[in-house]
Amino acid sequence: MPKKSLTDLGDLAGKRVLVRVDFNVPLDKKTGAVKNDRRIKGALPTIQALLKAGASVVAMSHLGRPDKATPEERVHLMMDKVAARLGELLGQPVAKAGSEVVGPSVTAAVATLKPGQVILLENLRFDPREQKNDPAFAAAIAALGDAYVNDAFGTCHNDRDASMVAVPAALKAAGKPRAVGLLVAKELEIIHGLMTGPKQPVLAVMGGAKVSDKIAFINALLQKVDGLLIGGKMAYTFLKSQGIDVGSTRVASEELEAAKPLLGFVGGKITLPVDYLAAKSDDLTATKVFEGDIDAGYEGVDIGPKTLALFSQKIAEAGTVIWNGPVGWFEQPAFSAGTKGIAAAMAASSAVTVVGGGETAEAVEQFGFDSKMTHVSTGGGAFLAYVEGKTFQSLAQIDDQ
């Protein structure tokens, strides 16, 4: 059932709208400065549309893992610099509601909002009740707004987060409307289209480290795609399962077990690298391209040139290409040729090209190909979960059209 969107919220003039955004952005470890504002920019259309409609916006997000942070690191997880960057992008001041997530001071700050203004709550995970779907915490947040908008696709699969589930449930109990924002609506439309009526033939590119983390996603893809190209560290799991010596590349026994049920697809739907770049474990400047066994003391760091040519040709022949996971250690310039090459091949193709968030989205943006893709998802884990067919409790809380 389609969910209500911004246009279904009715007259918003003078209303305060709670907007759950995904501002979980990468930060500079030393200064806490926002290193990449892609997720903040992704929320701008929804926020701007609400302001244009005469509403004020109470934005809220989590940032990092405060429960795992040292006191020094925790300071950088405050939302002050995120609020400042949002203000720069909007072209108007954005205040932070206070040092607490909820409480009298926050309620008072929100009460001063005028139509066209934006305020940002403190990092939701500073309050441990956020990740417990705590009803009292949710009720306190829900009382701050007249309507709720979920524009945080990247966290739609986090069913224990109060801001995603319990808060919209509390608004429902109060008879207040709930809708998805423009970003979430676009994500759902595109991913649903991939799963129901994609342009043929359909090709998937899979990278990353662990087969076990993505086994359900891979199985879901194999039911939908005509071909699956595997690179990244997980490729060495499959190679080792076939008896190929992967040198010093670390492959855990549980990864080999996870790959076993998929080996029957290798050579059919699944295509593995035919060559690979490897570097000496004790000297990363010493590299060599291998076909077949990798020498002892070397570990795989990227797909090789023959593999890149093979993968690029398959991409050129596809009608739809879905990519999730870098095919090499792209953060290191010397090992980035494979990932950059895949991005370039997709950008040059006439196919519908969808990048599945996370590190893959970062890589595509880093190499300057993001604007040449049909869609770059804002949610890595949510993208995987949605393709797998999981039900999101966060979306179940949104009013149906």
Residue pairs with C-beta under 8 A, 6 or more apart in sequence:
1 400
1 401
2 400
2 401
3 179
3 180
3 185
3 188
3 395
3 398
3 399
3 400
3 401
4 177
4 178
4 179
4 180
4 398
4 399
4 400
4 401
5 179
5 180
5 181
5 182
5 185
5 401
6 46
6 49
6 50
6 53
6 149
6 179
6 181
6 182
8 177
8 179
8 399
8 401
9 17
9 147
9 149
9 177
9 179
10 177
12 50
12 53
12 54
12 55
12 147
13 53
13 54
13 55
13 115
14 54
14 55
14 115
15 54
15 55
15 56
15 145
15 146
15 147
16 55
16 56
16 57
16 58
16 110
16 113
16 144
16 145
16 146
16 147
17 50
17 55
17 56
17 57
17 58
17 145
17 146
17 147
17 148
17 149
18 58
18 60
18 141
18 142
18 144
18 145
18 147
18 148
18 149
18 167
18 171
19 43
19 46
19 47
19 50
19 57
19 58
19 59
19 60
19 148
19 149
19 151
19 181
20 60
20 61
20 148
20 149
20 150
20 151
20 152
20 155
20 163
20 164
20 167
21 39
21 40
21 43
21 46
21 47
21 59
21 60
21 61
21 151
21 152
22 39
22 42
22 43
22 61
22 151
22 152
22 153
22 154
22 155
22 378
22 379
23 39
23 40
23 43
23 59
23 61
23 63
23 79
23 82
23 86
23 120
24 39
24 61
24 62
24 63
24 64
24 154
24 155
25 34
25 35
25 36
25 37
25 38
25 39
25 40
25 63
25 82
26 34
26 35
26 36
27 33
27 34
27 35
27 63
27 64
27 76
27 77
27 81
28 34
28 35
29 73
29 76
31 76
32 75
32 76
32 77
32 78
32 81
33 81
34 40
34 81
34 82
34 85
36 362
36 365
37 85
37 89
38 361
38 365
38 378
39 154
39 378
40 82
40 85
40 86
40 89
41 89
42 183
42 378
43 59
43 151
43 181
43 183
44 89
44 90
45 182
45 183
46 149
46 151
46 181
46 182
46 183
47 57
47 59
47 90
47 118
48 90
49 182
50 57
50 149
51 57
51 115
51 116
51 118
54 115
54 116
55 115
55 147
56 113
56 114
56 115
56 116
56 117
56 118
56 119
57 117
57 118
57 119
58 97
58 110
58 113
58 119
58 121
58 144
58 145
59 86
59 94
59 118
59 119
59 120
59 121
60 120
60 121
60 124
60 141
60 163
61 79
61 82
61 120
61 121
61 123
61 124
61 152
62 123
62 124
62 125
62 130
62 155
62 161
62 163
63 77
63 79
63 82
63 123
63 125
64 73
64 76
64 77
64 123
64 125
65 125
66 74
66 77
66 123
66 125
66 126
67 125
67 128
69 77
77 123
77 126
78 96
78 99
78 122
78 123
78 126
79 96
79 120
79 121
79 122
79 123
80 96
82 120
83 94
83 95
83 96
83 120
84 94
86 94
86 118
86 120
87 93
87 94
87 118
90 118
92 116
92 117
92 118
94 118
94 119
94 120
95 109
95 118
95 119
95 120
96 119
96 120
96 121
96 122
97 105
97 106
97 109
97 110
97 119
97 120
97 121
97 122
98 105
98 106
98 109
98 122
99 105
99 122
100 106
100 122
100 126
100 127
101 121
101 122
101 123
101 124
101 126
101 127
101 130
101 137
101 141
102 121
102 127
102 137
102 140
102 141
102 144
103 140
106 121
106 122
106 144
107 143
107 144
109 119
110 119
110 144
113 119
121 141
124 130
124 161
124 162
124 163
125 131
127 137
129 136
129 137
129 162
130 137
130 161
130 162
130 163
131 160
131 161
131 162
132 160
132 162
133 160
133 161
133 162
133 165
133 166
134 162
134 166
135 166
135 170
137 162
137 166
138 162
138 163
138 166
138 167
138 169
138 170
139 170
141 162
141 163
141 167
141 170
142 148
142 167
142 168
142 170
142 171
142 174
142 176
145 171
145 176
146 176
147 171
147 176
147 177
147 178
147 179
148 167
148 168
148 171
148 176
148 177
148 178
148 179
149 178
149 179
149 180
149 181
150 156
150 164
150 168
150 178
150 179
150 180
150 181
150 184
150 394
150 395
150 397
150 398
151 180
151 181
151 182
151 183
151 184
152 164
152 184
153 183
153 184
153 187
153 188
153 377
153 378
153 379
153 382
154 357
154 378
154 379
154 380
154 381
154 382
155 161
155 164
155 379
155 382
155 394
156 164
156 184
156 379
156 382
156 386
156 392
156 394
156 395
157 379
157 381
157 382
157 385
157 386
157 390
157 392
157 394
158 164
158 394
159 165
159 392
159 393
159 394
161 394
164 393
164 394
164 397
165 393
165 394
165 397
168 178
168 394
168 397
168 398
169 397
171 177
171 178
172 178
172 397
172 399
177 399
178 397
178 398
178 399
179 398
179 399
180 188
180 395
180 398
183 378
186 375
187 377
187 378
187 379
187 382
187 383
188 386
188 395
190 354
190 374
190 375
190 377
191 354
191 377
191 383
191 386
191 387
194 224
194 320
194 322
194 354
194 387
195 224
195 387
198 224
198 319
198 320
198 352
199 319
199 320
199 351
199 352
200 226
200 319
200 320
201 226
201 227
201 317
201 318
201 319
201 320
202 224
202 225
202 226
202 227
202 318
202 319
202 320
202 322
203 225
203 226
203 227
203 228
203 229
203 314
203 315
203 318
203 320
203 321
203 322
203 351
204 221
204 225
204 227
204 228
204 229
204 321
204 322
204 323
204 324
205 228
205 229
205 231
205 311
205 315
205 321
205 322
205 323
205 324
205 325
205 327
205 342
206 214
206 218
206 221
206 228
206 229
206 230
206 231
206 232
206 234
206 323
206 324
206 325
207 230
207 231
207 232
207 233
207 234
207 235
207 323
207 324
207 325
207 326
207 327
207 328
207 339
207 360
208 214
208 232
208 233
208 234
208 324
208 325
208 326
208 359
209 232
209 233
209 234
210 233
210 234
210 255
210 258
211 218
211 234
211 237
211 238
211 255
211 258
211 259
211 262
212 254
212 255
212 258
214 234
214 324
214 325
214 384
215 258
215 262
216 384
216 388
217 324
217 384
217 387
217 388
218 228
218 262
219 262
220 387
220 388
220 389
221 228
221 322
221 387
222 228
222 262
222 265
222 269
222 270
225 269
225 322
226 269
226 318
227 269
227 270
227 271
227 314
227 318
228 265
228 269
228 270
228 271
229 271
229 311
229 314
230 238
230 270
230 271
230 272
230 273
231 273
231 303
231 307
231 311
231 325
231 326
231 327
231 328
231 338
231 342
232 325
232 326
232 327
232 328
233 249
233 300
234 255
234 259
234 325
235 272
235 273
235 276
235 300
235 303
235 327
236 246
236 249
236 251
236 276
236 300
237 251
237 255
237 256
237 258
237 259
238 259
238 262
238 263
238 266
238 270
238 272
239 246
239 272
239 273
240 246
240 249
240 251
240 256
241 256
241 259
241 260
241 263
242 263
242 266
244 292
244 293
244 294
245 293
245 294
246 294
246 299
246 300
247 278
247 290
247 293
247 294
247 295
247 296
247 297
247 298
247 299
247 300
248 281
248 294
248 296
248 297
248 298
248 299
249 278
249 294
249 298
249 299
249 300
250 299
262 270
266 272
271 310
271 311
271 314
273 303
273 304
273 307
274 291
274 304
274 306
274 307
274 310
275 289
275 290
275 291
275 303
275 304
275 305
275 306
275 307
276 289
276 290
276 294
276 300
276 302
276 303
276 304
276 307
277 287
277 288
277 289
277 300
277 301
277 302
277 303
277 304
277 328
277 335
277 337
277 338
278 287
278 288
278 289
278 290
278 294
278 295
278 298
278 299
278 300
278 301
279 285
279 286
279 287
279 298
279 299
279 301
279 334
279 335
280 286
280 287
280 297
280 298
281 297
281 298
281 299
282 297
284 301
284 332
284 334
285 334
287 301
287 334
288 295
288 298
289 304
289 305
290 298
290 304
291 304
291 306
294 300
301 328
301 329
301 332
301 335
302 327
302 328
302 329
302 335
302 336
302 337
302 338
302 339
303 311
303 327
303 328
303 338
304 338
305 337
307 338
308 337
308 338
308 341
308 342
311 327
311 341
311 342
311 345
312 341
312 342
312 344
312 345
315 321
315 342
315 345
315 346
315 349
315 351
316 345
316 348
316 349
318 349
318 351
319 351
319 352
320 351
320 352
320 353
320 354
321 346
321 349
321 351
321 352
321 353
321 354
322 354
322 356
323 342
323 346
323 353
323 354
323 355
323 356
323 360
324 355
324 356
324 357
324 358
324 360
324 380
324 383
324 384
325 356
325 358
325 359
325 360
326 339
326 359
326 360
326 363
327 338
327 339
327 342
328 335
328 336
328 337
328 338
328 339
329 335
329 336
330 336
330 338
330 339
330 340
330 359
330 363
330 366
336 367
339 363
339 367
340 363
340 367
343 363
343 364
343 367
343 369
344 367
344 369
346 353
346 355
346 369
346 372
346 373
347 353
347 369
347 372
347 373
352 374
353 372
353 373
353 374
353 375
354 373
354 374
354 375
354 376
354 377
355 361
355 364
355 370
355 373
355 375
355 376
355 377
356 377
356 380
356 383
356 384
356 387
357 376
357 377
357 378
357 379
357 380
357 381
357 382
357 383
358 379
358 380
358 381
358 383
359 380
360 380
361 370
361 376
361 377
361 378
361 380
364 370
364 373
364 376
365 376
370 376
377 383
382 392
385 392
386 392
